[in-house]
């Protein structure tokens, strides 16, 4: 019985040691994730309609995608994979989730320093214009 207990203890110790070495690290002490690792280069908040608006929500999808296309075309033509660029959107409204959104500009880490400022800048400028137009169009 003591041999099984010793083996079980050794397995548990190995498992805990493995978890400890791969667990989360404090910000600024992250190990590089690899050459194709993606990072959130920049985030921006946008205020939308305070009242639920299915029309505005539908326009939101178009605004995000057309802003993405415009930013990519400005930087790399028709080759978005050259910088591994994408975006994410999260609702941030307290009562109506889409009264505010947070949009993240995400790209491969190896391109972030060199191309991030221009790419994300173009993306957020285009998105701001698209959202203002969508708000006017939907009467919000």
N, C-alpha and C positions, 0 to 999 in steps of 0.2 A: 504494500500500500504506500509506503514512504517513497518508493521509486516513482509511482504514478503522481504523487503529490509534488515531488521534485520536478518532474517533467512538466506538469501543469504550471508550476510556478515559473519555470524557465520560459515557457511559451508566453505566459502573461507578461513577463518582464520584457521579452523581445517585442511583443506587440506594443507595449507602452513606449518603449524606446523608439520604435518606428514612428509612432504617432507624434512623439515629441519632436522628432527631427523634421517632420513635414508639416507641422501645424502652422497656424498663422503667425506672422511676424509683425512687429510694430511698423507703422508706416515709415518709409525711408530706409528700411533694412530688408527690403524684398530682394530675393535672389532673382537674377534675370530668368525669365520663363522660356527663353529660346529665341531664335532668329525670327520666327513668324508671330511672336506674341503681340496681342492687341492691347492697346491702352486707351483709356478715356483721356483724350487730349484736353478737352474743354467741355464745360457744361454751361447751359444758359437757360434761364426761366423765361417763360412767356405767359402773359395774362390773356385770357380769352373771354368768352361770354360768362357772365355770372349765372345765367339761367340755362337750363338744359336745352341744347339745340342739336337735334340730329343732323340738320343741314351743315352746321359748323363742324361737327364731328366727321362728316363725310368729306368736307373740304380739307380738313386737317391731313388726311391721308394723302391727298393730292399735293398739298403744300409741302409736306415733308419730302415726298418723292421728287417733285420737280426741283426743289432746292438742292437736293442731293445730286441730281443730274446736272444742274447748272454748275455747281462747285467742281464736280469731277471734270466736266468739259473744259472749264476755265484752266484747270491745272494739268490734266493729263490726256485731254481729248476723250476718246471713247474707251479708255483702258483703266477702269476703276481698280482693277486688281493690282496695278502697279504700286499702289500705296495701301492696299488692303483697307480701304476706307468704307465705313458704314456709319450708321447712327442708331440711337435708341431714343425712345420717348416714354416718359412715365407721367401719368396724371398726378397732379399735386394739389388739386382743390380740396378744401376741407369738407364742404357740403356737397357740391357738384364736382366730381373728380376732374372734369375737363374744363373747369373755370381757369385752371392754370396747368401748365405742363413744364416738365424739365426735359430738355433735349440734350443728349450727349453726342459729341463728335468723337468717333472711335476710329483708330487706325493702327497699322502695324507700328510697333515701337521703333523699329529701325528707321522709319521715315518721319516720325513725329517731330523731331527737332527741326529738321530741314524743311518739311512741307506742311506741318501742322498749322502754323499761324495763318498762312495764306488760305489753305484749304478750309479750315474751320471758320475763318473770317468770312470767306465767300459764302459758305454754307449758311451761316447764321444771318448774314445780311440778306441773302435771297429768301430765307425762311421768314424773316421779319416782314419783308415786303409782301410775301405770299399770304401771311396770316392777316396783315392789315387789310389786304384786298378781300380775303375771305370773310372777315368780320363785316366789312362794308356790304359785300354781296349778300350775306345772310341777314343783314339788318341788326347786327349785334354791336 
